[in-house]
Structure formats: C-alpha cells, structure tokens
Amino acid sequence: MRMKIGIDAMGGDFAPLNVVKGAIDAYNCLQQNTKLVLFGDEESIIKICNENNFAANNFEIINTTEVIGMDDHPAKAFSQKSNSSITVGFEYLAKKQIDGIASAGSTGAMMVGAVYTVKFIEGIMRPCISSNAPLLNGGTAVIADVGLNVDCKPDNLLQYALLGSIYAKEILGYENPRIGLVNVGEEAEKGSLLTKAAYELMEADGRFNFIGNVEGHELFTGEKADVIICDGFTGNIILKQAESNYRLAKKLNIQNDFFDRFNYELYGGTPVLGANAPIIIGHGASTPLAIKNMILQAESVIRVNLIDKIKKSLSIKKNG
Amino acid sequence: MRMKIGIDAMGGDFAPLNVVKGAIDAYNCLQQNTKLVLFGDEESIIKICNENNFAANNFEIINTTEVIGMDDHPAKAFSQKSNSSITVGFEYLAKKQIDGIASAGSTGAMMVGAVYTVKFIEGIMRPCISSNAPLLNGGTAVIADVGLNVDCKPDNLLQYALLGSIYAKEILGYENPRIGLVNVGEEAEKGSLLTKAAYELMEADGRFNFIGNVEGHELFTGEKADVIICDGFTGNIILKQAESNYRLAKKLNIQNDFFDRFNYELYGGTPVLGANAPIIIGHGASTPLAIKNMILQAESVIRVNLIDKIKKSLSIKKNG
C-alpha cells in the first residue's frame, strides 16, 4: 500500500532535532511504499540529516517558515501563521496530498486544523485521544479520552467506547475487546452523575462488549477490561500518574519489565479518534524514540484504514 | 487527656474478627487515659479477646444486636436498625459519651449518622474524606476528597483546600502546607470548568498556601504540593490507582520502601473533614493492622482537637 505520512518537523519541545532524528529512525522500519513528508525549516532538516549521515532526499521536505508555539492561541495561530508547518500540513491533508499527519506540537492547533479542514466523522460530537498502556496480563490497554475533552457528556463517553473498541480491534488486534467505564465502584448505580448516565447508555448500546465499571486499582491488571473509558480530565490524570510509575521506577533503581512498559516513548502518539482523517498527536517532550513510534503508529492507522472502519461501525444501528 | 474512642466492632468485610484484633493491637499503643468503647455483639467480642489472650474488660463493650451491611440503604438502615453498632455509636457520640467514632463499615451509614446527629461544622457545605499517601521526598501527602463527594462544585474544592490545610498542619505537622489543585496542566487557565473556577477561588482565598495546579505525574514527588485537592471522583481513582502500586510491586516481587508506603493499612482511616465531631472511616477490607492505625488516627484527631481548629480557621475572614 502506497502512503505518504506528513510529519510536523517543528512540533514538540525539542523540534526540529528530535523530530528529524525520530523520522530517520522510523525510516528503516517503514514499509517499502511509505513515504515521509516533513513540513518545516528545510535548511535545518537537511542539516540534521547530514549530521546523522542520512540522505535528506529519502524524505519529501516541504519548506515552511513559521512555527505555532505551545503558547500561541491555537485558532488564531492556525489562521495567522499561514506558512506554519501545521497549517501547511493540514492543507496537504485536506487535498489528500498526504494520507495522514503526525505532530508532537500544539494539540490545540492540530484540533483546529481538523475542524477547519478534514472535519470530524459524521455523527461524532467530539473526538477523543487515546493512549496505550501495559496490562499485567501481558496485553495492552487503550485509555480514552486522555485529555481532549475534559468536560464530557454521557453521549461523549458512549462514542469513546465505540471508538476505543474499534481502535483496539483494528490496531491492537483484539477480537472482542472488553470495554470498561472508569468509576468509583463496581456496581452500576455507583458513580458521578456523568458515569451513572454513561453506564446506562453503554450498557444499552450493543455495538461493543461493555463489561461494566473499572476502579482505579483495576485499570492495569487486565483482569477486567482492555479498553478503559473516561472523560478527558480523569484520563489525563490516570495516564500521567501511570507514566510516572516508569519514571519513579527508574529513579528508585527498580528494574522491572512491567513498569518499563509505562514509558510513553514506546507508544509515541495517539490518533485523534473521530477525526475524518488520520491525525496523530505526540507528546510535547518527545524523544527521537517517541517520534519514531508516533510515525509507526501513523502508518498503522493509515494501513488498516481506521477512519473507514470507524465510519462503518458508526453506521451500524444500536443493538442491530 | 482523657478520651473515649467509639469503635464499630461490626464494621468491615472481616468484622468483628479484624476489628477486635486491631483494637487489641491498638490498645498497647494508646495513651494512658484513652479508652476504647466497642459497639457490637458482646459475646463475639469477648470470644475474640479470649482467643487472643486479651482481657476483654480493657475495653468498654456496648452490646448491639444489629448490623448495617454494605448493601443496606444507608438512611433507611440507620433509622430502622436502631440497635445497630453504627446507630448506637452515633447516639453515644451525640450525647458526648464518646469523643469520636471509627468504623470500617458503611461509609453511607456513617455519613447519615453525622447528618442526623452531630451535623456538619457551620459553614461547611459538604464534608470530604482525605487519605494519606507517601511522597518521594520522604514526606506524607494528604489527598482530599477521595470519594465522599463525586460531583463537586468549585466552592466545595475551596473548602477542601482549607480543611486539608488544617489537617496537614495539625495531624501531619506541616508548618505551612503547600496546597495543590489536581489538574490537566500547569497553567491557571488549564482544566475543566470545575478546576478553572476552583483555581480562581483558591488563588483569591488567602487562608492557605495555594501553589497552583498539580498534574498526574507530580502527585507523589513532593516537589510541588503536600496537600492534593480534587473532586471525590478524581480522588477515588487517584487513590486506588496509587494503592495498586503497592499490590503491583508485591505481585512483581519488587521490594521498595517507597512503593511499600502506598499500603493503605499504614494509614488505616480517614476523618470526615467538616463533620462536627471526630468521625473516622476505615477501608472495608481492613486488616487488623489497618484497624489499629484507624484507631490511632482517631486518637490523633481527638487529641489535637481538630474539630475546634477547623471551626477557628473557618471563622477567619478570607484574605484576613
């Protein structure tokens, strides 16, 4: 399958250095017909390639002159910095000159880019971002939302369950992923106004394998759920707390494979689930390893045609 | 200081056995003039004392014939099971025949007991429960709320900050505890509708040392905050996720003092902050060690006269 993955070479705290290095590392892992298109300052990109003994013409480089910073107002910056790597990248995406876009830069600007250009999949109220995390049973969990929508409605959580289920099937290879709702108790009637209402919707839906509530101590055991659904506030706290296990273990000189798997660099990036094109968001502090994995993640999302799979699932009637 | 601590001998998944054993273990650690008053089935209590070669008359035993179970409706059970250990215990508390009450039983029934008898401290909208947790800097953190109020308003979080600050000062000995708000970003303008509004209130208050937002990976480093404020939904997830670190470490054969300190048994119980009398709630699955620490916690709360300290702090004007 031929594909072109757009990379925001200027996105992230250590851009363009870490992005270009990560793209170089990813290059040898990609399928033969996958091409990387780097948006950013051409001179810097070529210089980093040269310093790493890598032929810059392995990449397609689109020279851009502006950068949207983390402090910029996303909507204003997206419009006003019309020659920024993100804005130009989304123009290419909208024209299908690239098949997806990945950035470790401003999540806000990426979302504005989605809304202004490729839009959301029909029927999706608000997209979400997911993260992978290790399960003690050896599997990999999906957590969604991990921060895109911090004030969720029950309907949002229902859609995240559906999106997470499709992601777990298509990207992680689960046959019938178990979907759990993060909550403060096991019983259906436990929880906040949000989770109680979401529970009812999720239980009645029928398009995914809802197993009920999952409590804080059950998130990573794998005994209950493969996909962990919550609002973006809760998911952001859970994810950062979980990732800190890895750093804690390192600090405390604990060598353990399970704790090592909480290293975000292994997962690299998360697709915006519900956007109408492959849009992958990476960690602001991405290392080259994280960027490499973000790019490989983008390749998977495009290869399995995740967007079409989501559209198809959304068109299935509830309980149908 | 003379005091009588009421213990719900029938509360918890392994009551009365674990409760009586825990009370026996606590007995030798209490100050000379502290007396334990056990509410529950006298015959069982005496039997357990005998089996443990402990003179039952070291306790004051108030025989009760009913038990409020975890599945009982709290308000109905509190009224209808008028000879239950919790109901009778609260009668004693209301009449000041005991100075505080501790239970690992139904949190709901304990809260009903508070509302029906001793009430909340004037000005407190909703009380909270806190939990201690280890900090990597060697200190101890306070997290509040950890589950009493899952649907918080910004004013609730403001009061929890004040209550948590007093608790950290009086019980943990912090001189000027640093109060952090759990949030998804560092900046004041980040967060959910709830946390953005709470941030403004907390920053303007002036009665405690507000240091701003604390993210999920910063909760237990001790670099930012000593007291971690959040709604009860978030706090419950954080606490259970943190406690599972201890169990994970055990399962993975990791021996580490820091992870060991996430063992809830070390903290035992949490006072209901904002109730108008010392009310201590323990973990349903309490072991004897957890019960012992719950009782010692109750003794501390009574000894430092936490309730009066809270009343005094509430009477200080904001920014005064």
Interface residues (C-beta under 8 A of the other chain):
Chain A: L136 G147 V150 D151 V182 V184 G191 S192 L193 T195 E215 G216 H217 E218 L219 F220 T221 G232 F233 T234 N236 I237 I238 L239 K240 Q241 A242 E243 S244 N245 R247 L248 K251 L252 I254 N256 F258 F259
Chain B: L136 G147 V150 D151 V182 V184 G191 S192 L193 T195 E215 G216 H217 E218 L219 F220 T221 G232 F233 T234 N236 I237 I238 L239 K240 Q241 A242 E243 S244 N245 R247 L248 K251 L252 I254 N256 F258 F259
